[in-house]
Amino acid sequence: MDSIDELDMFEADRRLALYNEYREAARIFTYYVETELRAYLANEVHVEPVAGSGGTYFKVTLHDVWIYEAERLNRFVPETVIYSVNDVHVQTLKHEEQ
């Protein structure tokens, strides 16, 4: 196996591990939030449209957050604020009754 194949396998393993972590984390969060750059899980979401000189943008404040980003050492953060000029999708997650 050459180094390119090994790198591809390493990246595939990391993507799979991140996806599995997401599936486990999704059980404890209320919302799925998606922007152009990345996805988040959160328990509290506030979306505020802001009219600026260049047009409208969105200020999105998330509390109790898990960030879907492989390179991050700590994906759980207490709060994050996102500014986006593009669409922001917020979905309520359905949890199965136990």
Biopython code that builds the backbone (N, CA, C, O; Angstrom):
import numpy as np
from Bio.PDB.StructureBuilder import StructureBuilder

atoms = [
    (1, "MET", "N", (0.853, -1.170, 0.000)),
    (1, "MET", "CA", (0.000, 0.000, 0.000)),
    (1, "MET", "C", (0.902, 1.237, 0.000)),
    (1, "MET", "O", (1.837, 1.325, 0.795)),
    (2, "ASP", "N", (0.622, 2.188, -0.888)),
    (2, "ASP", "CA", (1.454, 3.391, -0.910)),
    (2, "ASP", "C", (0.879, 4.453, 0.029)),
    (2, "ASP", "O", (-0.202, 4.279, 0.592)),
    (3, "SER", "N", (1.602, 5.531, 0.185)),
    (3, "SER", "CA", (1.217, 6.551, 1.159)),
    (3, "SER", "C", (-0.100, 7.249, 0.809)),
    (3, "SER", "O", (-0.810, 7.692, 1.712)),
    (4, "ILE", "N", (-0.443, 7.357, -0.479)),
    (4, "ILE", "CA", (-1.722, 7.984, -0.864)),
    (4, "ILE", "C", (-2.881, 7.097, -0.427)),
    (4, "ILE", "O", (-3.880, 7.598, 0.089)),
    (5, "ASP", "N", (-2.762, 5.796, -0.623)),
    (5, "ASP", "CA", (-3.802, 4.875, -0.168)),
    (5, "ASP", "C", (-3.945, 4.922, 1.354)),
    (5, "ASP", "O", (-5.058, 4.902, 1.880)),
    (6, "GLU", "N", (-2.821, 4.985, 2.051)),
    (6, "GLU", "CA", (-2.854, 5.059, 3.506)),
    (6, "GLU", "C", (-3.520, 6.342, 3.967)),
    (6, "GLU", "O", (-4.303, 6.325, 4.917)),
    (7, "LEU", "N", (-3.225, 7.450, 3.312)),
    (7, "LEU", "CA", (-3.853, 8.719, 3.658)),
    (7, "LEU", "C", (-5.357, 8.675, 3.395)),
    (7, "LEU", "O", (-6.145, 9.156, 4.210)),
    (8, "ASP", "N", (-5.755, 8.102, 2.264)),
    (8, "ASP", "CA", (-7.182, 7.956, 1.953)),
    (8, "ASP", "C", (-7.886, 7.111, 3.010)),
    (8, "ASP", "O", (-8.989, 7.452, 3.439)),
    (9, "MET", "N", (-7.266, 6.025, 3.429)),
    (9, "MET", "CA", (-7.844, 5.159, 4.466)),
    (9, "MET", "C", (-7.947, 5.906, 5.793)),
    (9, "MET", "O", (-8.954, 5.796, 6.493)),
    (10, "PHE", "N", (-6.904, 6.667, 6.140)),
    (10, "PHE", "CA", (-6.915, 7.444, 7.376)),
    (10, "PHE", "C", (-8.054, 8.457, 7.360)),
    (10, "PHE", "O", (-8.784, 8.580, 8.343)),
    (11, "GLU", "N", (-8.217, 9.191, 6.245)),
    (11, "GLU", "CA", (-9.290, 10.183, 6.132)),
    (11, "GLU", "C", (-10.666, 9.529, 6.175)),
    (11, "GLU", "O", (-11.588, 10.066, 6.790)),
    (12, "ALA", "N", (-10.813, 8.382, 5.532)),
    (12, "ALA", "CA", (-12.093, 7.664, 5.559)),
    (12, "ALA", "C", (-12.421, 7.199, 6.977)),
    (12, "ALA", "O", (-13.574, 7.272, 7.400)),
    (13, "ASP", "N", (-11.421, 6.726, 7.708)),
    (13, "ASP", "CA", (-11.631, 6.312, 9.103)),
    (13, "ASP", "C", (-12.042, 7.491, 9.968)),
    (13, "ASP", "O", (-12.920, 7.357, 10.821)),
    (14, "ARG", "N", (-11.416, 8.646, 9.759)),
    (14, "ARG", "CA", (-11.775, 9.844, 10.534)),
    (14, "ARG", "C", (-13.182, 10.313, 10.221)),
    (14, "ARG", "O", (-13.919, 10.710, 11.124)),
    (15, "ARG", "N", (-13.565, 10.273, 8.939)),
    (15, "ARG", "CA", (-14.929, 10.669, 8.562)),
    (15, "ARG", "C", (-15.954, 9.736, 9.186)),
    (15, "ARG", "O", (-16.993, 10.191, 9.666)),
    (16, "LEU", "N", (-15.680, 8.446, 9.185)),
    (16, "LEU", "CA", (-16.582, 7.476, 9.785)),
    (16, "LEU", "C", (-16.685, 7.682, 11.293)),
    (16, "LEU", "O", (-17.780, 7.618, 11.852)),
    (17, "ALA", "N", (-15.567, 7.927, 11.950)),
    (17, "ALA", "CA", (-15.577, 8.170, 13.395)),
    (17, "ALA", "C", (-16.371, 9.432, 13.725)),
    (17, "ALA", "O", (-17.123, 9.456, 14.699)),
    (18, "LEU", "N", (-16.206, 10.483, 12.915)),
    (18, "LEU", "CA", (-16.954, 11.722, 13.143)),
    (18, "LEU", "C", (-18.446, 11.490, 12.949)),
    (18, "LEU", "O", (-19.254, 11.982, 13.736)),
    (19, "TYR", "N", (-18.819, 10.752, 11.919)),
    (19, "TYR", "CA", (-20.228, 10.458, 11.681)),
    (19, "TYR", "C", (-20.817, 9.651, 12.842)),
    (19, "TYR", "O", (-21.932, 9.926, 13.285)),
    (20, "ASN", "N", (-20.085, 8.676, 13.327)),
    (20, "ASN", "CA", (-20.568, 7.891, 14.468)),
    (20, "ASN", "C", (-20.714, 8.751, 15.717)),
    (20, "ASN", "O", (-21.665, 8.588, 16.481)),
    (21, "GLU", "N", (-19.769, 9.667, 15.922)),
    (21, "GLU", "CA", (-19.874, 10.591, 17.056)),
    (21, "GLU", "C", (-21.104, 11.481, 16.899)),
    (21, "GLU", "O", (-21.815, 11.738, 17.870)),
    (22, "TYR", "N", (-21.358, 11.957, 15.666)),
    (22, "TYR", "CA", (-22.543, 12.777, 15.401)),
    (22, "TYR", "C", (-23.818, 12.003, 15.739)),
    (22, "TYR", "O", (-24.713, 12.546, 16.387)),
    (23, "ARG", "N", (-23.910, 10.758, 15.313)),
    (23, "ARG", "CA", (-25.111, 9.961, 15.581)),
    (23, "ARG", "C", (-25.353, 9.799, 17.079)),
    (23, "ARG", "O", (-26.498, 9.844, 17.531)),
    (24, "GLU", "N", (-24.300, 9.615, 17.840)),
    (24, "GLU", "CA", (-24.445, 9.505, 19.294)),
    (24, "GLU", "C", (-24.815, 10.856, 19.913)),
    (24, "GLU", "O", (-25.681, 10.928, 20.785)),
    (25, "ALA", "N", (-24.158, 11.916, 19.462)),
    (25, "ALA", "CA", (-24.409, 13.250, 20.017)),
    (25, "ALA", "C", (-25.816, 13.739, 19.690)),
    (25, "ALA", "O", (-26.423, 14.436, 20.502)),
    (26, "ALA", "N", (-26.341, 13.394, 18.533)),
    (26, "ALA", "CA", (-27.665, 13.876, 18.113)),
    (26, "ALA", "C", (-28.757, 13.463, 19.090)),
    (26, "ALA", "O", (-29.804, 14.108, 19.150)),
    (27, "ARG", "N", (-28.537, 12.417, 19.844)),
    (27, "ARG", "CA", (-29.535, 11.944, 20.812)),
    (27, "ARG", "C", (-29.774, 12.920, 21.954)),
    (27, "ARG", "O", (-30.837, 12.898, 22.573)),
    (28, "ILE", "N", (-28.797, 13.777, 22.241)),
    (28, "ILE", "CA", (-28.923, 14.667, 23.406)),
    (28, "ILE", "C", (-29.180, 16.118, 23.017)),
    (28, "ILE", "O", (-29.221, 16.988, 23.887)),
    (29, "PHE", "N", (-29.353, 16.394, 21.728)),
    (29, "PHE", "CA", (-29.583, 17.766, 21.279)),
    (29, "PHE", "C", (-30.973, 17.927, 20.684)),
    (29, "PHE", "O", (-31.577, 16.962, 20.216)),
    (30, "THR", "N", (-31.470, 19.151, 20.709)),
    (30, "THR", "CA", (-32.815, 19.462, 20.248)),
    (30, "THR", "C", (-32.842, 19.925, 18.801)),
    (30, "THR", "O", (-33.803, 19.647, 18.084)),
    (31, "TYR", "N", (-31.790, 20.638, 18.354)),
    (31, "TYR", "CA", (-31.794, 21.238, 17.023)),
    (31, "TYR", "C", (-30.577, 20.833, 16.202)),
    (31, "TYR", "O", (-29.479, 20.630, 16.721)),
    (32, "TYR", "N", (-30.818, 20.725, 14.902)),
    (32, "TYR", "CA", (-29.768, 20.574, 13.907)),
    (32, "TYR", "C", (-29.737, 21.875, 13.133)),
    (32, "TYR", "O", (-30.767, 22.304, 12.613)),
    (33, "VAL", "N", (-28.574, 22.518, 13.045)),
    (33, "VAL", "CA", (-28.423, 23.803, 12.360)),
    (33, "VAL", "C", (-27.371, 23.633, 11.278)),
    (33, "VAL", "O", (-26.285, 23.110, 11.527)),
    (34, "GLU", "N", (-27.710, 24.085, 10.064)),
    (34, "GLU", "CA", (-26.783, 23.949, 8.951)),
    (34, "GLU", "C", (-26.593, 25.296, 8.270)),
    (34, "GLU", "O", (-27.558, 25.986, 7.941)),
    (35, "THR", "N", (-25.334, 25.655, 8.066)),
    (35, "THR", "CA", (-24.982, 26.847, 7.303)),
    (35, "THR", "C", (-24.196, 26.399, 6.078)),
    (35, "THR", "O", (-23.976, 25.206, 5.872)),
    (36, "GLU", "N", (-23.783, 27.346, 5.286)),
    (36, "GLU", "CA", (-23.002, 27.013, 4.094)),
    (36, "GLU", "C", (-21.676, 26.345, 4.456)),
    (36, "GLU", "O", (-21.170, 25.515, 3.701)),
    (37, "LEU", "N", (-21.116, 26.707, 5.608)),
    (37, "LEU", "CA", (-19.786, 26.216, 5.977)),
    (37, "LEU", "C", (-19.773, 24.936, 6.792)),
    (37, "LEU", "O", (-18.882, 24.105, 6.613)),
    (38, "ARG", "N", (-20.755, 24.754, 7.696)),
    (38, "ARG", "CA", (-20.722, 23.554, 8.537)),
    (38, "ARG", "C", (-22.070, 23.310, 9.195)),
    (38, "ARG", "O", (-23.020, 24.072, 9.014)),
    (39, "ALA", "N", (-22.130, 22.230, 9.961)),
    (39, "ALA", "CA", (-23.355, 21.838, 10.659)),
    (39, "ALA", "C", (-23.103, 21.838, 12.166)),
    (39, "ALA", "O", (-21.974, 21.677, 12.631)),
    (40, "TYR", "N", (-24.187, 22.021, 12.908)),
    (40, "TYR", "CA", (-24.120, 22.103, 14.365)),
    (40, "TYR", "C", (-25.295, 21.337, 14.962)),
    (40, "TYR", "O", (-26.338, 21.186, 14.327)),
    (41, "LEU", "N", (-25.114, 20.856, 16.183)),
    (41, "LEU", "CA", (-26.208, 20.389, 17.018)),
    (41, "LEU", "C", (-26.262, 21.344, 18.193)),
    (41, "LEU", "O", (-25.221, 21.747, 18.712)),
    (42, "ALA", "N", (-27.469, 21.714, 18.624)),
    (42, "ALA", "CA", (-27.596, 22.672, 19.726)),
    (42, "ALA", "C", (-28.876, 22.416, 20.500)),
    (42, "ALA", "O", (-29.814, 21.807, 19.985)),
    (43, "ASN", "N", (-28.906, 22.883, 21.734)),
    (43, "ASN", "CA", (-30.120, 22.779, 22.535)),
    (43, "ASN", "C", (-30.890, 24.090, 22.584)),
    (43, "ASN", "O", (-32.033, 24.119, 23.041)),
    (44, "GLU", "N", (-30.280, 25.168, 22.121)),
    (44, "GLU", "CA", (-30.971, 26.460, 22.063)),
    (44, "GLU", "C", (-30.456, 27.224, 20.850)),
    (44, "GLU", "O", (-29.248, 27.309, 20.629)),
    (45, "VAL", "N", (-31.378, 27.782, 20.062)),
    (45, "VAL", "CA", (-31.019, 28.481, 18.828)),
    (45, "VAL", "C", (-31.796, 29.791, 18.749)),
    (45, "VAL", "O", (-33.008, 29.817, 18.959)),
    (46, "HIS", "N", (-31.090, 30.874, 18.443)),
    (46, "HIS", "CA", (-31.720, 32.175, 18.190)),
    (46, "HIS", "C", (-31.204, 32.685, 16.855)),
    (46, "HIS", "O", (-30.000, 32.872, 16.678)),
    (47, "VAL", "N", (-32.123, 32.912, 15.909)),
    (47, "VAL", "CA", (-31.757, 33.439, 14.593)),
    (47, "VAL", "C", (-32.304, 34.853, 14.498)),
    (47, "VAL", "O", (-33.502, 35.084, 14.665)),
    (48, "GLU", "N", (-31.408, 35.797, 14.227)),
    (48, "GLU", "CA", (-31.783, 37.207, 14.138)),
    (48, "GLU", "C", (-31.376, 37.767, 12.780)),
    (48, "GLU", "O", (-30.184, 37.881, 12.496)),
    (49, "PRO", "N", (-32.356, 38.123, 11.926)),
    (49, "PRO", "CA", (-31.988, 38.793, 10.681)),
    (49, "PRO", "C", (-31.531, 40.224, 10.998)),
    (49, "PRO", "O", (-32.174, 40.928, 11.777)),
    (50, "VAL", "N", (-30.436, 40.639, 10.399)),
    (50, "VAL", "CA", (-29.876, 41.970, 10.652)),
    (50, "VAL", "C", (-29.758, 42.699, 9.314)),
    (50, "VAL", "O", (-29.126, 42.206, 8.378)),
    (51, "ALA", "N", (-30.373, 43.875, 9.238)),
    (51, "ALA", "CA", (-30.285, 44.683, 8.016)),
    (51, "ALA", "C", (-29.015, 45.519, 8.097)),
    (51, "ALA", "O", (-28.877, 46.371, 8.975)),
    (52, "GLY", "N", (-28.093, 45.272, 7.180)),
    (52, "GLY", "CA", (-26.841, 46.017, 7.129)),
    (52, "GLY", "C", (-26.768, 46.840, 5.868)),
    (52, "GLY", "O", (-27.660, 46.768, 5.022)),
    (53, "SER", "N", (-25.717, 47.622, 5.734)),
    (53, "SER", "CA", (-25.569, 48.483, 4.552)),
    (53, "SER", "C", (-25.416, 47.674, 3.268)),
    (53, "SER", "O", (-25.784, 48.153, 2.195)),
    (54, "GLY", "N", (-24.881, 46.462, 3.356)),
    (54, "GLY", "CA", (-24.704, 45.623, 2.176)),
    (54, "GLY", "C", (-25.850, 44.647, 1.956)),
    (54, "GLY", "O", (-25.810, 43.851, 1.018)),
    (55, "GLY", "N", (-26.860, 44.694, 2.796)),
    (55, "GLY", "CA", (-27.993, 43.779, 2.694)),
    (55, "GLY", "C", (-28.235, 43.086, 4.017)),
    (55, "GLY", "O", (-27.604, 43.407, 5.024)),
    (56, "THR", "N", (-29.142, 42.145, 4.011)),
    (56, "THR", "CA", (-29.502, 41.430, 5.226)),
    (56, "THR", "C", (-28.569, 40.237, 5.446)),
    (56, "THR", "O", (-28.216, 39.524, 4.507)),
    (57, "TYR", "N", (-28.181, 40.040, 6.700)),
    (57, "TYR", "CA", (-27.430, 38.854, 7.080)),
    (57, "TYR", "C", (-28.076, 38.281, 8.327)),
    (57, "TYR", "O", (-28.943, 38.912, 8.931)),
    (58, "PHE", "N", (-27.655, 37.090, 8.711)),
    (58, "PHE", "CA", (-28.225, 36.416, 9.869)),
    (58, "PHE", "C", (-27.189, 36.282, 10.973)),
    (58, "PHE", "O", (-26.052, 35.878, 10.733)),
    (59, "LYS", "N", (-27.600, 36.624, 12.180)),
    (59, "LYS", "CA", (-26.798, 36.375, 13.369)),
    (59, "LYS", "C", (-27.468, 35.206, 14.080)),
    (59, "LYS", "O", (-28.619, 35.304, 14.506)),
    (60, "VAL", "N", (-26.742, 34.105, 14.205)),
    (60, "VAL", "CA", (-27.281, 32.886, 14.803)),
    (60, "VAL", "C", (-26.499, 32.597, 16.075)),
    (60, "VAL", "O", (-25.288, 32.380, 16.035)),
    (61, "THR", "N", (-27.194, 32.595, 17.197)),
    (61, "THR", "CA", (-26.567, 32.302, 18.486)),
    (61, "THR", "C", (-27.012, 30.924, 18.934)),
    (61, "THR", "O", (-28.208, 30.648, 19.035)),
    (62, "LEU", "N", (-26.040, 30.058, 19.203)),
    (62, "LEU", "CA", (-26.316, 28.691, 19.623)),
    (62, "LEU", "C", (-25.774, 28.479, 21.036)),
    (62, "LEU", "O", (-24.686, 28.947, 21.371)),
    (63, "HIS", "N", (-26.541, 27.774, 21.852)),
    (63, "HIS", "CA", (-26.105, 27.421, 23.208)),
    (63, "HIS", "C", (-26.087, 25.906, 23.341)),
    (63, "HIS", "O", (-26.919, 25.208, 22.761)),
    (64, "ASP", "N", (-25.131, 25.413, 24.111)),
    (64, "ASP", "CA", (-24.953, 23.982, 24.328)),
    (64, "ASP", "C", (-24.790, 23.312, 22.966)),
    (64, "ASP", "O", (-25.725, 22.704, 22.447)),
    (65, "VAL", "N", (-23.590, 23.431, 22.395)),
    (65, "VAL", "CA", (-23.362, 23.167, 20.972)),
    (65, "VAL", "C", (-22.359, 22.033, 20.753)),
    (65, "VAL", "O", (-21.388, 21.878, 21.493)),
    (66, "TRP", "N", (-22.631, 21.249, 19.713)),
    (66, "TRP", "CA", (-21.690, 20.271, 19.181)),
    (66, "TRP", "C", (-21.446, 20.668, 17.730)),
    (66, "TRP", "O", (-22.396, 20.813, 16.961)),
    (67, "ILE", "N", (-20.170, 20.846, 17.344)),
    (67, "ILE", "CA", (-19.819, 21.338, 16.014)),
    (67, "ILE", "C", (-19.316, 20.179, 15.161)),
    (67, "ILE", "O", (-18.394, 19.461, 15.546)),
    (68, "TYR", "N", (-19.944, 20.008, 13.987)),
    (68, "TYR", "CA", (-19.573, 18.918, 13.070)),
    (68, "TYR", "C", (-18.370, 19.380, 12.263)),
    (68, "TYR", "O", (-18.509, 19.918, 11.165)),
    (69, "GLU", "N", (-17.202, 19.163, 12.820)),
    (69, "GLU", "CA", (-15.954, 19.567, 12.170)),
    (69, "GLU", "C", (-14.848, 18.626, 12.635)),
    (69, "GLU", "O", (-14.529, 18.577, 13.823)),
    (70, "ALA", "N", (-14.273, 17.889, 11.712)),
    (70, "ALA", "CA", (-13.316, 16.834, 12.050)),
    (70, "ALA", "C", (-12.039, 17.360, 12.696)),
    (70, "ALA", "O", (-11.483, 16.703, 13.575)),
    (71, "GLU", "N", (-11.571, 18.519, 12.283)),
    (71, "GLU", "CA", (-10.279, 19.020, 12.766)),
    (71, "GLU", "C", (-10.337, 19.592, 14.170)),
    (71, "GLU", "O", (-9.290, 19.853, 14.764)),
    (72, "ARG", "N", (-11.517, 19.794, 14.714)),
    (72, "ARG", "CA", (-11.669, 20.383, 16.038)),
    (72, "ARG", "C", (-11.294, 19.400, 17.126)),
    (72, "ARG", "O", (-11.716, 18.245, 17.081)),
    (73, "LEU", "N", (-10.518, 19.827, 18.095)),
    (73, "LEU", "CA", (-10.181, 18.961, 19.223)),
    (73, "LEU", "C", (-11.356, 18.819, 20.180)),
    (73, "LEU", "O", (-11.615, 17.734, 20.700)),
    (74, "ASN", "N", (-12.070, 19.928, 20.411)),
    (74, "ASN", "CA", (-13.225, 19.914, 21.310)),
    (74, "ASN", "C", (-14.444, 20.382, 20.531)),
    (74, "ASN", "O", (-14.597, 21.573, 20.261)),
    (75, "ARG", "N", (-15.305, 19.449, 20.173)),
    (75, "ARG", "CA", (-16.488, 19.812, 19.386)),
    (75, "ARG", "C", (-17.627, 20.319, 20.252)),
    (75, "ARG", "O", (-18.549, 20.947, 19.732)),
    (76, "PHE", "N", (-17.595, 20.067, 21.558)),
    (76, "PHE", "CA", (-18.625, 20.568, 22.464)),
    (76, "PHE", "C", (-18.206, 21.937, 22.986)),
    (76, "PHE", "O", (-17.130, 22.083, 23.566)),
    (77, "VAL", "N", (-19.065, 22.948, 22.777)),
    (77, "VAL", "CA", (-18.801, 24.293, 23.297)),
    (77, "VAL", "C", (-20.078, 24.828, 23.933)),
    (77, "VAL", "O", (-21.172, 24.438, 23.525)),
    (78, "PRO", "N", (-19.966, 25.714, 24.925)),
    (78, "PRO", "CA", (-21.168, 26.230, 25.580)),
    (78, "PRO", "C", (-21.961, 27.216, 24.713)),
    (78, "PRO", "O", (-23.187, 27.281, 24.807)),
    (79, "GLU", "N", (-21.265, 27.976, 23.875)),
    (79, "GLU", "CA", (-21.967, 28.968, 23.046)),
    (79, "GLU", "C", (-21.132, 29.288, 21.817)),
    (79, "GLU", "O", (-19.903, 29.309, 21.871)),
    (80, "THR", "N", (-21.817, 29.537, 20.710)),
    (80, "THR", "CA", (-21.146, 30.026, 19.511)),
    (80, "THR", "C", (-22.094, 30.968, 18.788)),
    (80, "THR", "O", (-23.313, 30.808, 18.835)),
    (81, "VAL", "N", (-21.504, 31.962, 18.111)),
    (81, "VAL", "CA", (-22.276, 32.916, 17.318)),
    (81, "VAL", "C", (-21.801, 32.812, 15.881)),
    (81, "VAL", "O", (-20.602, 32.857, 15.605)),
    (82, "ILE", "N", (-22.758, 32.671, 14.964)),
    (82, "ILE", "CA", (-22.471, 32.520, 13.538)),
    (82, "ILE", "C", (-23.068, 33.716, 12.813)),
    (82, "ILE", "O", (-24.185, 34.135, 13.113)),
    (83, "TYR", "N", (-22.331, 34.260, 11.869)),
    (83, "TYR", "CA", (-22.845, 35.314, 11.000)),
    (83, "TYR", "C", (-22.853, 34.754, 9.586)),
    (83, "TYR", "O", (-21.843, 34.234, 9.112)),
    (84, "SER", "N", (-24.003, 34.862, 8.907)),
    (84, "SER", "CA", (-24.117, 34.279, 7.577)),
    (84, "SER", "C", (-24.942, 35.186, 6.671)),
    (84, "SER", "O", (-25.985, 35.703, 7.071)),
    (85, "VAL", "N", (-24.460, 35.370, 5.446)),
    (85, "VAL", "CA", (-25.230, 36.110, 4.445)),
    (85, "VAL", "C", (-26.056, 35.133, 3.603)),
    (85, "VAL", "O", (-26.874, 35.552, 2.785)),
    (86, "ASN", "N", (-25.840, 33.844, 3.805)),
    (86, "ASN", "CA", (-26.572, 32.811, 3.078)),
    (86, "ASN", "C", (-27.622, 32.165, 3.978)),
    (86, "ASN", "O", (-27.797, 32.552, 5.134)),
    (87, "ASP", "N", (-28.299, 31.198, 3.436)),
    (87, "ASP", "CA", (-29.351, 30.511, 4.182)),
    (87, "ASP", "C", (-28.808, 29.838, 5.430)),
    (87, "ASP", "O", (-27.677, 29.354, 5.463)),
    (88, "VAL", "N", (-29.654, 29.823, 6.463)),
    (88, "VAL", "CA", (-29.382, 29.088, 7.689)),
    (88, "VAL", "C", (-30.581, 28.168, 7.899)),
    (88, "VAL", "O", (-31.717, 28.631, 7.997)),
    (89, "HIS", "N", (-30.323, 26.870, 7.968)),
    (89, "HIS", "CA", (-31.392, 25.892, 8.138)),
    (89, "HIS", "C", (-31.400, 25.414, 9.588)),
    (89, "HIS", "O", (-30.373, 24.993, 10.119)),
    (90, "VAL", "N", (-32.569, 25.483, 10.221)),
    (90, "VAL", "CA", (-32.731, 25.011, 11.595)),
    (90, "VAL", "C", (-33.817, 23.949, 11.592)),
    (90, "VAL", "O", (-34.939, 24.191, 11.146)),
    (91, "GLN", "N", (-33.478, 22.785, 12.089)),
    (91, "GLN", "CA", (-34.441, 21.684, 12.154)),
    (91, "GLN", "C", (-34.539, 21.186, 13.588)),
    (91, "GLN", "O", (-33.537, 21.072, 14.293)),
    (92, "THR", "N", (-35.769, 20.892, 14.006)),
    (92, "THR", "CA", (-35.976, 20.278, 15.309)),
    (92, "THR", "C", (-35.791, 18.773, 15.157)),
    (92, "THR", "O", (-36.389, 18.149, 14.280)),
    (93, "LEU", "N", (-34.966, 18.205, 16.007)),
    (93, "LEU", "CA", (-34.710, 16.770, 15.945)),
    (93, "LEU", "C", (-35.815, 16.013, 16.666)),
    (93, "LEU", "O", (-36.280, 16.437, 17.724)),
    (94, "LYS", "N", (-36.227, 14.909, 16.097)),
    (94, "LYS", "CA", (-37.252, 14.058, 16.712)),
    (94, "LYS", "C", (-36.536, 12.958, 17.470)),
    (94, "LYS", "O", (-35.715, 12.229, 16.912)),
    (95, "HIS", "N", (-36.853, 12.849, 18.734)),
    (95, "HIS", "CA", (-36.265, 11.801, 19.567)),
    (95, "HIS", "C", (-37.314, 10.746, 19.845)),
    (95, "HIS", "O", (-38.456, 11.059, 20.181)),
    (96, "GLU", "N", (-36.920, 9.506, 19.704)),
    (96, "GLU", "CA", (-37.838, 8.399, 19.968)),
    (96, "GLU", "C", (-38.068, 8.296, 21.473)),
    (96, "GLU", "O", (-37.140, 8.443, 22.268)),
    (97, "GLU", "N", (-39.307, 8.042, 21.846)),
    (97, "GLU", "CA", (-39.642, 7.856, 23.266)),
    (97, "GLU", "C", (-39.040, 6.549, 23.739)),
    (97, "GLU", "O", (-39.028, 5.559, 23.008)),
    (98, "GLN", "N", (-38.543, 6.550, 24.963)),
    (98, "GLN", "CA", (-37.873, 5.351, 25.468)),
    (98, "GLN", "C", (-38.750, 4.626, 26.432)),
    (98, "GLN", "O", (-38.357, 3.588, 26.965)),
]
sb = StructureBuilder()
sb.init_structure("model")
sb.init_model(0)
sb.init_chain("A")
sb.init_seg("    ")
for serial, (resi, resn, name, xyz) in enumerate(atoms, 1):
    if name == "N":
        sb.init_residue(resn, " ", resi, " ")
    sb.init_atom(name, np.array(xyz, "f"), 0.0, 1.0, " ", f" {name:<3s}", serial, name[0])
structure = sb.get_structure()
